[in-house]
Amino acid sequence: MLLLQYHNLLIQSILTERFSQESQPVSIDQVISDFDNVTYHISTPESKTKILISLSIKCFNDLKKYGVEELLQREYGPYIVSPPEVGYDFSMVVDLEKLPPEIEAKEALVEKIALLKRNALAAPFEKAFAQFDELAAEAAKSSLDLSVPEDSGADVMPIHYRDEESIFIKASHDRVTVIFSTVFREETDRVFGKVFLQEFVDARRRAIQNAPQVLYSHKEPPLEIRSVPGLKAADDIGFVTFVLFPRHITKDRRENCISHIQIFRDYFHYHIKCSKAYMHSRMRFRVAEFLKVLNRAKPEVAEKERKTASGRRFGAR
């Protein structure tokens, strides 16, 4: 049930309806936009029984360096179309006449297709976890002092998934560090963001001590990524660092960890917008209440008799 949070629900609903035995094949041509500059195209260009699903993602060239093609081949091998649809980075075709007969198998296929973006972005994380395993094994075999300098470990893997924002992943022998650069367009966003991230830190101190360590830096990038070429640092850019220790990335937790951490940016900015909306609603409520008080405080003005210069009452005939 947890992974249902990361599905594109529109894709899921379209495919679930089309995969139903009672459903008649129809023509489809629908473009779906997702977070982080991701676009889907679901269409039936050749036949109503063959659904083409294409994915466009801004950072696909970065993901190629980290094994995204091998990962997608592993997950969607029989359905992959090469070359992909023009204007898209990855395409797959599902033939409605060759679907598995079991309902559970159809639901599993729909779920896998709905996780297309998630699986594509999982490639650098899986590579980082594999590097962590190698470095940890080497460190365990070494008889030398295990104190390792800060810049040791695997190279930083940058993922430029938005126009001005990136994810940086670095594996070491004792941790995997994930850093998000995020742009704050307004000063109030920086204030809300700092308060929100402080709650992450305080929650770890108070009750959830097994949670990953969360660090926030403004303007100055963390030490782990200062050597990355082309790194931007400005007044409106902040860096959020997650430190994943071995207990967070055990074999049975990795898939869940990848699903959660890759949507942090959307989760973070969503809550900033919700906080601003709540504050504005409270301010409007207080202003409305103050206006009611002012209206009640106005003294009642008794109507005075008005007369003309000749002594006649004003308005009298």
N, C-alpha and C positions, 0 to 999 in steps of 0.2 A: 504493500500500500504506500510505502514511503516514496517510491519512485514516481508515483502518479503526480506528485507535485511538480515534476520537471518535464512532464509531457507538454507538447503543444496540443491543447485540448481540441482545437479546431481540426487539426490533422487527424486526431484520434476519432473524432465524431464522423468525419467524412469517410474514413476508411472502414470504420465499424459498420456504417450504413451500407457501403458498397460490398463488403464482404458477406453480408447477410444473404442467406439462401433465398429469402423472399424478395430481395431487391432485384430489379431489372437493370441491366447495364445501361448507363446513360453517358452522354458526353460530359467531360469535366474540363474546365480551364480556369483554375483559381490560383491567384498569387497570395501568399500569406507572409506577412512581415512579423519578425520576432525581434526580441531584444538583441543588442550588440551587433547591429548591422547584418542580421541574418535574414535571408529571404528564401521561401519555399515556393515551388511551382508544382502544382498537381494538375495533370492534364491527361487526355487520352488522344494523342496525336495520330495514332495508327488505327486503333480499334477501340470500341467501347469496352472491351473485355481486358484491355491492357492499360493499366494505370502507370503513368510515368511520374515519379517523384524526384524532383531536383532540388539541390541545396546550393545556395550561394552564401559564402561566409568570408568576410573581409580578410581574415588572417589565414586563409587556406595555404598560401605559400609558406608562411611560418610553420604551420602544422605539418607540411610535407617533410620538413627537416627532422621532425620528431616522430615520424612513423605513422602518420594518420592514414596513409593509403593501406598499409598492412593491417591496421586496426579495422578499417572499414571493410577490407576484404575478409577478415575474420568474422565480422558480424553479419555482413550482407552479401557474401560471396556469390551465391546463385542468382541474385537479382541485379547485380551491378551491370550498368551499361557503359561501354567505353567506345568512343569518347563521350563525355557527358553532354547534356543539352547545351546549346550555344548560350553563353552568358551565365552559365552556372558551373560550379566546381565539382559537383558529384551528382550522378543520376542513377536511379534504379527503377526497374520495371517489375510490376507484380501482375501476373496473368490470373485473372479471376477464374479461368477454367482449370487452373492447376493448383488451386488452393488446397491445403490439407483439409480433410473432411472433419476432423475433430474441432469442436468449438474452442477448446482450450488452446490448441495450436494456432487457430486464427487470432485469438486474443493476444497470444504471445507475439505474433508477427506484427499486429497493430501496435503493440507496446514498443517493440524494437524500432519500428519506423518512426514513431513519435519521439523516440529518444535519439534521433539522428544528430541533432546539434550537440546534445550532451556527449554522445560517443565520439564525435569529431574532436571536441575540445578536451576529451579525456586522454588523447594521445601523449601530450607532453607530461601529464601527471603520471601516466603509467611508466614513461621513460624515466622520470625522476625517481619513482619508487624502485625501479630496477637498478638504477645507479646507486641508490641508497643501500640496497641489498648487497651489491658488490663491494662498496666502500666499507660497510659494516663488517662484511666477512673478512676483508683484508685487514681491517683494524683489529679484529678478534684474533687473527693468526699472528699478528705482529707481536714481537716480544719487546718492542721499544716503548718509550713513553707515549701514551695516547693523547697527550696534549697537542692539539692541532691548531695552527693559526687560523684567524678568522677567514682569510681568503682561500682556504684549502677546499678540497672537494671538487665536484664536477663543475663544468662551466654553467654560467647563468643562461637559462632558456627564456628569451623574451617572446611574448605573444602580443602583437599589436592588433588587438581585436576591435579597437575603436579608433576614431580619427586622432584623438589626443591622449588616449589612455591605453595602458598596457598591463599585462600580467607578467611577472618575472618569477621563475621557479629555479631554485638552486638546491641540489642534493649534497649532503655532507655525510660523514660516517655515522653521525649521531642524530641527524635531524633532516627534515626537508623544509625549506623556507619558501613561502609563497608571498609575494609582494604585489599589491594592487596600487597603481597610480591612478588617482581620481581627480577630476577637475571640479572645483567649486566655483560656479559662476557668480555667486553672491556672497557677501560677508555673512549674512544670516545662515547660509548653508554651511559655512565653516564652523560657526558656533554650534549649530545643531549637530553637525557631524562629530565634533569633538566631545560633546556631551554624550552622544550615542555610543561612541567608541569607549568612553570612560566607563560606561556600564558594562562593557565586555570585560574590562580589566577588573572592576569591582566584583562582578559575578564570580570570576575565577578566584578571587581572594576570599570571598565570603563562603561559597557553598560548592561551586563546581571546580574543584582544584584539579581535576583531570582534564579540563578543557585546554585547548591549545593556547599558547601565549599570544596575546594581541598587542601590537605596538603601533603607535601613530606618530608620524613626523610630518612637519609642515615645511615646505620649501626645500629643506635639505634631504636628499635621497638617502636611504639606509646604506651602510658600508658595503653590503653584499652586492649592490648594483651600481656603485659609483664608477666602476670601470666600463660599464656598458656604453658603447658608442651611440651618440645621438640622443642621450637621455636629457629630457627637458626638466628644468627646475624653475618654478616661477611662484609668484605670490598666491596664485589661485590653484596650485597643485599640491595635493597631499598624498602621503604614502602610508598605506595600511599593510602591516606585516603580520603574517600568521606563521608561527613556528610549530611545525608538526613533529612531535617526538615519536620514538618507536611505538609507544602505546597507542598512538592515534592512527598509525598506518600498518597495523597488523594485517595479515592476509585476509581476514574476514571483515575488516573494516574499510578497506581501501575503496571499494566501489561506492560505498555510502559517503566516504570522505570526499571523493571526486565530485559526486553529485551535489553535495552541499557547497563546497568551497568555490566552484566555478560560477555560481550565480550570486556570489556575495555582493558584487557591485550593484546589481539590480535590487537586491534585498536592502542594501544600505541606503541608496538614493530613494527608494520607495518609502522607507520609514522617515527620511528627512522631509519629503513632500507631505506625508501624513501628519507629521508633527507641525509643520507650518500651517496646514489646513486647520488643524485642531486649534492652534493658537489664534488664527484669524477668526474662527467661529466663536471662540471665547471672548475676543475683543469686541466683535459685533454684538454679542449678547450683553456685555457690560455697557456698551454705548447705548443700546436700546433701554436698558434699565435706568441709566442716568437720565436719559431723556424723559422717561416716565416720572422720575423724581422731580425734575425741573418743571414739568407740566403741572404736577400737583402743587408745587410751591408758588405758582403764580397767583397773586392776590386777585380776588374777584372785583371787578370794576363796576360800581353801581351806575346804572344809566341815568345821566342827568338830563333835566329838561332843557331843551335848547330853544332859544327865542331869537326872533329877528331884531333888527335895530329899532323897529317901530313898537316892539313889545309883544308882538304876536308869537305864539308858539310855533316853533319850526315844524313845518309839515302840515300845520292846521289849514283848513280851507276856509 
